[in-house]
Amino acid sequence: MDDFAGGGYGSIDFGGLGPMRGIGGEEQRITVTLVTDAYIVRGTIITRQRRVTDILNQAEQEFIVISDAVLDEFGTRSLAVKSDYAQVNLAAVLFAVADAPVDPVPELRTPKIPEQALISIPPFKIVGRIHLMPERELRDALLELTGRFIPVTDAVYWSETVGEARKSAHLVAFNHSRAQILAPHREVDPWEGLQRGAAAEAAREGARGEGGRDARGVEETGGGGAGGGDHEAEPPWPETDRPQT
């Protein structure tokens, strides 16, 4: 169906290097956006790989080197930092963004089934389609979903925590070790039950305040003493039924 074994997408800037030759071919300049713990890093990578997920998953070191890098600290108004080169620690990368698709190589195509999912990778969330092995229960397919970086297609990502607005991308490759995958998922109001309980308690309090009656309609009477008036309390037994002592 689709070639998503390693991502299937990348953002390609040929930079005058000619047509892409594919895996093991000529070196290409690929533009990437990496979201780390604290920064959004944009730049180019010189690689023989076609796809962003292949670049990340097949890196020979625990880092990659980006050229013409721009570092922008998210959640702040500080100025961006430009650098000729930046060594980016892959363990700190939350996800990478590819803005343009790359056509899959037919002989490398692996059939996959798309499944809508929510990926929680604090402080960000990603919604899109993960791609699972076919003819399996969802639980079993998730057990078989492995890899250091996992692709999500037709993705939307955002962070309410650090004030990053929703952005769309053809593909987001997220760091599997930093993420939780929810599939299928639905949004619920975490305060729903508490709000109902609070409303019920307010109704009971209001009922008690009307005519001295509680929520069951039973009239509440004050005790004797100051403010009790001259009314004598009625005996618990009528005179005719009072037990003899």
N, C-alpha and C positions, 0 to 999 in steps of 0.2 A: 504493500500500500504506500508507505512513505519510508524514506531513508532517515530514520531518527535514532539509529543506534548510537551515533556520536553527535547528533545535533541537527545536521542537515541544513544549517543556515550559518551565514557569516556576513559581515559587512566589509565589502571589498573596495579598496581604493587601489587601482592598478598602478597609479603613479608613473605611467609611461613605461611599465615593465612588460607590456604585451599581454596576450591572452593567458588566462589561468591554465596551468598544466595539470592540476590535480595533485593527489597524494604522491609524494616522491618526485614531483616535477620541479619546475623552476621556482625560485623564491619569489614570494609575492609580499606586497605591503597590505596588511589588513588593518583597518581602523577598528578600534575596540573602545568600549566604555566599561570600566571596572568599578563596581561599587564595593568599597571596603568598609571596615568598621567605622571609619571617620571621614573618608574622602570619596569623592567621585573622580576617578582618574580617566582621562581621555588621551588617546595617542594612537600610534601605529606600531605594529609588530611585523618584523620581517620573518617569514615562515614558509615552509613548504606545505603546510596543512591547508585544507580548504575551508575547514569549519572551526568556529570558535570553540566548540566543545572539544574538538581534537587538539587544539592548541593547549587548552587547559589540562586535559586528561593525559596528554602524552608529553607534557613538559619534562625535560630531563632533570631539572632541579626543582627545588621547593619554591621557586620564584620565576617570574618572567621579566624581561627587560623591555620597556616601552620607549619608543623614540618620540620626540616632539610632545612631551607629556604636559598636560595641564591638570593640576590638582586643585579641586574645589571642595572645601570643607562644607558638608551639608549641615543644614540647620543653623547657619550663621550668615552674617553679612560681611565677613572678612573677604579680602581680595584673594583672587585665585593666584596660584603659583605656577609659573612655567619653568620647564626644565628640558634640556636637550635629551636627557635620558632619565628613566626612573626604574629602579628595581622594585617590583611589587611582590610582596610575600603572598603566595597563593592561599595560605591558611587564613589570611586576613580578608580575602576576597569573599564577599557575600554572594554576589552574582555578577555576571558579565552580560552586556546587552549587545545584540546584533540588530541593526536597523534594516538590513536588506537581505532577501533570501538568496541562497546559493542552490542551483539546480543539483539534485542528487546524481551520483554516478550510478547508472542502471545496474551494473554488475555488483555494486555494493549495497543495493537496496535491501532492506530487511523489513518484512511486513510487521506493522505495529497497529494497535488499536488506540485511538485518541480517547482520553478520559478527562473530563473537566475536573480541575482540582484547585485547592487553595494551598499555597505554600507559605508557611509562616517562617520568616527568617529575620528575627528582630534586629533592628526596629522596623523592618520592611515587611510588606505582604505582597504576594504575587498571585494573580489569578490567571489561569490559562489552561492549555491542554498538555498534559503529560502523555507519553506514548508507551503503551504496555504490550507485552506479548499476547497474542490472540489465543482464543480457546481455553481461557482460564478464568476461574473465579477472581473477582477483584482482589480479594485478600492474597491469593496465591500470586497474582501478577505483581502486586506491590512487594511481596517477599523477593521476587526476582528482579526488582528494579534496583540495579546497582550501578556504581560509577562514582567517581570523585565529584564530577559536575554533571548535573542532569538537565536536559533541555526542556523548556516549556515554550510552546508555540502560541501565537495569537495572544500574547501576554499583556497584562496590565499590572504595573507595579506602583506602589506608593508607600508613604510613611506618615501617619498622623502624628506619631511621636515627635519627629524632627521637622514636621511641616513640609514634607516633599509631596507635591501635587501628583495626581495620577498621570502616568505616562504609558503610552502604548509602544509595543515593539513586536517585530516579527518573531523574535526568539529571545528568551532570557535563559542563560545557563546558570543554575544556582548551585552553591556549595552544599553537597549532600550532607556533610557532617555538621552543618550549622542549621539545618532546616527540619521542619516537621511538615509532612504531606497529609492533607485532609481530602479524601475523595470517597464518595461524593460529599459535598458540603452544603450547608444552608446557614444563613445568618439568623440569629435569635437575639431577643432582648434579654440581657442578663438580669435586668431589674424587674422583669415582668411579674414573677411570683411575689417579690417583695412589695411591689406597688399595690397588688391586690390585697395583701395582708394589711398594709398601712391604711388603705381605703376602708376596709372592713372595721379596723380599730377606730378610725375616725367616726364612722357611722354609729358605732356603739357608744362612743363618748358623747356624740350629739344627742342620742336617744336618752342618755342619762340626764342630760341637761334640760330636757323638756319635761316640766311637771314633776321633777323628782322621780322619774321612772327610769329603770335600767332597760337594756336592750330586750328583755323578755316582757316588758310592760308591767313589771312588779313595782309598786310604789315603794319608795324608800322613805322611812320615817326616822326622825331624829330622836336622840335619847333625851333623858330628863336633864335637869340641871339648868345652868344659865341659858336663857333663850328657849327653854323647853315649854314655857307658858304654864297655865294653871291646870292643864288637863292631867287628870290622874290616869296612870296606865291601867288598862283593863286587865283583870286577873286572867291568868291562863286557863282557869276552869270556871264555868258558870257556877253560881252559888248552889244551884240544885244538884250539880254533878261533882261538887268538890269532894274529893275522897276524905273519909273520916279518919281522924288520927287518934 
